[in-house]
Amino acid sequence: MDFRFTPEQEALRQRVRDVRDRTITPFLVDRGWNTALTRAELAHLFGRLVPLGYPGTVIALEDGGAGLDHVSLGIFIEELAPVFGFLAVHVVPRQIAFLATVAQKQRYLPRLVKAQIFGTAAITEPNVGSDAASIGMTARRVGEHYILNGTKAWLNLGDHAELATALVSTDPSQGARGLSRLIVELDHRRLGSRVLTTLGDRLISFAEVTFTDYTVPVENLLGKEGEGLKMTLKAIQASRASMATHAVGLAQAAIDASIAYAKERRQFGRVIGGFQLIQGMLADMIAETEAARLLAYRVWSMIDRGEECAREASIAKLYATEAAIRVTSKAIQIHGANGLSDRQPVERYFRDARMLTFPDGSSEIHRLLIGRLSLGVDAFR
């Protein structure tokens, strides 16, 4: 077992960190962290990352991507998470690259990997979360079109993304076997959108979007009818690794901020970093973050090797996201009352970390998944 990054991966980490610290962070500090980025601001920030290979990191060179491995994608996510939040987990280009036909890829990928258009995943519904098999949004085929009716919730960039990959029911009588995936071009003039105000990740808008008699060409079907849930479950291992790595990035940023603060803040005639309780908290934070990082990159490495990793992805997602809450909470404690102020970044890291225990399966769901995979006993049905 080799836990080291390759020289190329280390060089990539440094390039991403340099762009983040020199251009992205100063821009966000000047404009503020508590309001959603505009379409123009998104284009500006992604324009700094496209030359590095993001968001087309693992997309093949012949499809316009960077042709890198999934461990490199993890590096992008970890380094960008403290400033970009959920924007560091931009999944639609990967979904199109791995699931679409040649014609579909030619139509959408060139603009997606260059961040000329943005995509969003439309899976969750107001009354459907963990139980994706209960999807209620219908796509009724009429001639060469599907007619969509229903509401999707928690679409990131849902109020201005140009594209969505939607999980819909093309045959409600078949339940989970009647679910399909569609590429949906979003005309916001024809959609009903409601933006959701969130605890964390306020740079990105989350929206609830309603489709009423919304037409989508049949040629935009991903795969075959009835394969939607299978596609979603296959792709979700990478999504869970993304959430775990996102959590690692936030935890590491909280550690870095806490170490810097502990070296400068003085109480009782000495820097607080010299107090045993401060050092004890930092030791726990570092140990948990290192463990989470190893779990996350194990999944990325398994994906690169083409190995099944459902159990490992659930373990990484569960542990890393909950560890990030503990680590960022301790970071606030080290900062004392100053940690409650937006003059310090740790309160934002804590809020962002708290957002991560729900997407791609809540912590409770992952405990049940790990239990099922270990015991062979299903607690869901």
DAKACOR-V833912 format. One record per residue. N is the residue number from 0. RES is the residue in one letter. PHI is phi as a letter, one per 40 degrees, with the letter a starting at -180 (999 if undefined). PSI is psi in whole degrees, 0 to 359 (NA if undefined). D_FIRST is the distance of its C-alpha to the first C-alpha in Angstrom with 2 decimals. Layout:
N|RES|PHI|PSI|D_FIRST, N|RES|PHI|PSI|D_FIRST
This chain:
0|M|999|134|0.00, 1|D|b|114|3.79, 2|F|c|3|6.47, 3|R|c|145|9.23, 4|F|c|151|11.92, 5|T|c|161|13.47, 6|P|d|324|16.92, 7|E|c|320|18.62, 8|Q|c|320|17.07, 9|E|c|321|18.03, 10|A|c|321|21.42, 11|L|c|315|21.85, 12|R|d|317|21.24, 13|Q|c|321|23.89, 14|R|c|317|26.30, 15|V|c|317|26.13, 16|R|c|320|26.63, 17|D|c|313|29.53, 18|V|c|318|31.27, 19|R|d|311|30.80, 20|D|c|329|32.27, 21|R|c|328|34.95, 22|T|b|314|36.33, 23|I|c|309|35.13, 24|T|c|312|35.35, 25|P|d|321|38.76, 26|F|c|315|40.13, 27|L|c|326|39.16, 28|V|c|318|40.43, 29|D|c|321|43.75, 30|R|c|343|44.19, 31|G|g|156|42.91, 32|W|b|355|40.16, 33|N|b|5|42.31, 34|T|b|150|43.70, 35|A|c|142|42.14, 36|L|c|141|41.61, 37|T|c|169|44.25, 38|R|d|319|43.62, 39|A|c|321|44.44, 40|E|c|322|42.09, 41|L|d|313|39.20, 42|A|c|320|39.97, 43|H|c|313|40.18, 44|L|c|316|36.79, 45|F|c|333|34.92, 46|G|c|335|36.69, 47|R|c|338|34.68, 48|L|c|332|31.36, 49|V|d|317|32.23, 50|P|c|338|32.05, 51|L|c|346|28.42, 52|G|h|18|27.57, 53|Y|b|134|28.09, 54|P|c|14|28.86, 55|G|c|29|28.18, 56|T|d|303|24.54, 57|V|c|8|22.99, 58|I|c|139|26.36, 59|A|d|150|26.88, 60|L|d|321|28.82, 61|E|c|344|31.62, 62|D|c|8|32.08, 63|G|g|2|32.42, 64|G|c|187|28.98, 65|A|c|345|26.46, 66|G|g|27|24.15, 67|L|c|175|20.95, 68|D|c|174|17.79, 69|H|c|333|17.37, 70|V|c|321|14.93, 71|S|c|323|17.96, 72|L|c|318|20.22, 73|G|d|321|18.39, 74|I|c|315|19.06, 75|F|d|310|22.69, 76|I|c|315|23.10, 77|E|c|316|21.72, 78|E|c|330|23.94, 79|L|c|337|26.95, 80|A|d|317|27.01, 81|P|c|337|29.01, 82|V|b|329|31.77, 83|F|c|340|31.60, 84|G|f|226|30.80, 85|F|c|344|30.78, 86|L|c|340|31.57, 87|A|c|353|27.92, 88|V|b|71|27.22, 89|H|c|98|29.55, 90|V|c|336|28.83, 91|V|c|317|31.90, 92|P|d|320|31.05, 93|R|c|319|27.82, 94|Q|c|316|29.85, 95|I|c|317|32.48, 96|A|c|322|30.07, 97|F|c|342|28.29, 98|L|b|341|31.29, 99|A|c|163|34.39, 100|T|c|169|36.52, 101|V|d|316|36.97, 102|A|c|319|40.28, 103|Q|c|318|38.89, 104|K|c|317|36.11, 105|Q|c|329|38.69, 106|R|c|322|40.89, 107|Y|b|326|38.55, 108|L|c|316|35.31, 109|P|d|320|36.89, 110|R|c|328|38.45, 111|L|c|314|35.51, 112|V|c|339|32.95, 113|K|c|4|35.60, 114|A|f|33|36.35, 115|Q|c|334|39.93, 116|I|b|160|39.85, 117|F|b|148|37.76, 118|G|b|166|36.65, 119|T|a|149|36.17, 120|A|c|126|34.87, 121|A|b|91|37.75, 122|I|b|301|36.57, 123|T|c|148|37.68, 124|E|b|164|41.39, 125|P|d|326|43.63, 126|N|b|11|43.64, 127|V|b|117|40.34, 128|G|b|268|36.94, 129|S|c|330|34.32, 130|D|c|74|36.41, 131|A|c|337|36.05, 132|A|c|347|37.83, 133|S|c|17|41.00, 134|I|d|133|41.24, 135|G|b|348|44.94, 136|M|c|126|45.22, 137|T|b|150|46.99, 138|A|b|96|47.07, 139|R|c|126|50.20, 140|R|c|129|50.66, 141|V|b|105|54.04, 142|G|g|237|54.49, 143|E|b|22|51.85, 144|H|b|155|50.69, 145|Y|b|143|49.00, 146|I|b|114|50.87, 147|L|c|135|48.58, 148|N|a|128|49.82, 149|G|i|180|47.95, 150|T|b|135|46.12, 151|K|b|145|42.50, 152|A|b|158|41.23, 153|W|f|40|38.65, 154|L|c|114|38.44, 155|N|c|137|36.91, 156|L|g|22|39.24, 157|G|c|344|41.37, 158|D|c|350|44.61, 159|H|a|9|44.08, 160|A|c|147|41.15, 161|E|c|347|42.53, 162|L|a|147|40.31, 163|A|b|146|38.83, 164|T|b|113|36.74, 165|A|b|138|38.58, 166|L|c|119|38.03, 167|V|b|165|41.53, 168|S|c|111|43.47, 169|T|c|348|45.15, 170|D|a|86|46.42, 171|P|d|333|46.93, 172|S|c|342|48.23, 173|Q|c|1|44.79, 174|G|f|230|42.96, 175|A|c|330|39.20, 176|R|c|353|39.77, 177|G|b|14|42.17, 178|L|c|143|39.79, 179|S|b|163|39.12, 180|R|b|137|37.58, 181|L|b|146|39.88, 182|I|c|121|39.71, 183|V|b|118|42.49, 184|E|c|127|44.19, 185|L|c|113|45.40, 186|D|b|100|49.01, 187|H|c|344|49.35, 188|R|c|337|53.13, 189|R|b|5|52.96, 190|L|b|152|50.47, 191|G|b|117|50.99, 192|S|b|141|48.41, 193|R|b|116|48.10, 194|V|c|137|45.75, 195|L|b|127|44.02, 196|T|c|132|43.88, 197|T|b|161|40.60, 198|L|c|314|39.36, 199|G|b|186|36.62, 200|D|f|52|35.49, 201|R|c|355|39.08, 202|L|c|343|38.42, 203|I|b|139|37.96, 204|S|c|136|40.64, 205|F|b|137|40.03, 206|A|b|153|42.79, 207|E|b|123|44.32, 208|V|b|129|45.71, 209|T|b|130|48.41, 210|F|b|125|49.06, 211|T|b|113|52.62, 212|D|f|48|53.57, 213|Y|c|123|50.97, 214|T|c|138|50.73, 215|V|b|131|47.61, 216|P|c|144|47.87, 217|V|d|329|46.58, 218|E|c|350|44.70, 219|N|c|7|42.36, 220|L|c|131|40.93, 221|L|c|122|37.14, 222|G|g|222|36.48, 223|K|b|159|39.07, 224|E|d|139|41.10, 225|G|g|354|39.52, 226|E|c|6|35.91, 227|G|c|314|35.63, 228|L|c|320|33.88, 229|K|c|317|31.36, 230|M|c|316|30.60, 231|T|c|316|30.31, 232|L|c|327|27.92, 233|K|c|318|25.67, 234|A|c|341|25.62, 235|I|c|341|25.29, 236|Q|c|317|21.54, 237|A|c|324|21.17, 238|S|c|321|24.09, 239|R|c|324|22.53, 240|A|c|324|19.38, 241|S|c|315|22.00, 242|M|c|320|23.83, 243|A|c|316|20.83, 244|T|c|323|19.99, 245|H|d|314|23.73, 246|A|c|320|23.82, 247|V|c|318|21.09, 248|G|c|319|23.22, 249|L|c|317|26.31, 250|A|c|317|24.86, 251|Q|c|321|23.62, 252|A|c|322|27.07, 253|A|c|322|28.74, 254|I|c|313|26.89, 255|D|d|317|27.86, 256|A|c|322|31.42, 257|S|c|321|31.66, 258|I|c|315|30.56, 259|A|c|317|33.09, 260|Y|c|318|35.76, 261|A|c|338|35.21, 262|K|c|342|35.74, 263|E|b|321|39.02, 264|R|c|129|40.65, 265|R|b|136|43.04, 266|Q|a|144|44.62, 267|F|f|37|46.67, 268|G|g|13|46.74, 269|R|a|163|43.01, 270|V|c|144|39.99, 271|I|c|342|38.46, 272|G|c|344|35.01, 273|G|c|354|36.45, 274|F|c|140|37.08, 275|Q|c|321|34.86, 276|L|c|323|34.83, 277|I|c|314|33.67, 278|Q|c|324|30.82, 279|G|c|317|29.94, 280|M|c|316|29.87, 281|L|c|321|27.71, 282|A|c|316|25.19, 283|D|c|318|25.00, 284|M|c|316|24.78, 285|I|c|316|21.91, 286|A|c|316|19.89, 287|E|c|321|20.56, 288|T|c|319|19.77, 289|E|c|319|16.37, 290|A|c|315|15.55, 291|A|c|320|17.10, 292|R|c|316|15.26, 293|L|c|319|11.78, 294|L|c|319|13.44, 295|A|c|312|15.11, 296|Y|c|339|12.47, 297|R|c|318|10.43, 298|V|c|315|13.74, 299|W|d|317|14.25, 300|S|c|320|11.08, 301|M|c|321|12.27, 302|I|c|318|15.71, 303|D|c|328|14.82, 304|R|c|358|13.57, 305|G|g|25|16.79, 306|E|c|148|15.54, 307|E|c|132|17.85, 308|C|a|34|16.84, 309|A|d|314|20.21, 310|R|c|314|19.22, 311|E|c|324|16.16, 312|A|c|320|18.48, 313|S|c|319|21.18, 314|I|c|313|19.16, 315|A|c|315|18.03, 316|K|c|315|21.60, 317|L|c|308|23.27, 318|Y|c|313|21.41, 319|A|c|318|21.15, 320|T|c|321|24.78, 321|E|c|326|26.23, 322|A|c|322|24.31, 323|A|c|324|25.76, 324|I|c|315|29.20, 325|R|c|317|28.78, 326|V|c|313|27.41, 327|T|c|330|30.15, 328|S|c|317|32.75, 329|K|c|326|31.92, 330|A|c|319|32.14, 331|I|c|318|35.66, 332|Q|c|319|36.50, 333|I|c|323|35.53, 334|H|c|350|37.76, 335|G|g|214|40.56, 336|A|c|330|43.37, 337|N|c|336|42.24, 338|G|c|344|39.13, 339|L|c|350|41.50, 340|S|c|149|42.92, 341|D|c|5|41.81, 342|R|c|340|42.21, 343|Q|b|145|38.68, 344|P|c|347|35.78, 345|V|c|331|34.26, 346|E|c|327|36.80, 347|R|c|319|35.74, 348|Y|c|320|32.05, 349|F|c|315|33.02, 350|R|c|318|35.15, 351|D|c|320|32.55, 352|A|c|322|29.88, 353|R|c|338|32.37, 354|M|c|342|32.67, 355|L|c|349|29.09, 356|T|c|0|29.34, 357|F|b|313|31.54, 358|P|c|147|30.45, 359|D|f|35|28.39, 360|G|h|122|29.12, 361|S|c|167|30.36, 362|S|d|322|28.53, 363|E|c|319|30.81, 364|I|c|319|29.99, 365|H|c|328|26.25, 366|R|c|320|26.94, 367|L|c|322|28.95, 368|L|c|315|26.39, 369|I|c|320|23.66, 370|G|c|316|26.39, 371|R|c|316|27.47, 372|L|c|336|24.07, 373|S|c|321|23.59, 374|L|c|335|27.23, 375|G|g|18|28.42, 376|V|b|126|31.43, 377|D|c|120|32.51, 378|A|c|357|34.05, 379|F|c|319|35.18, 380|R|b|NA|37.86
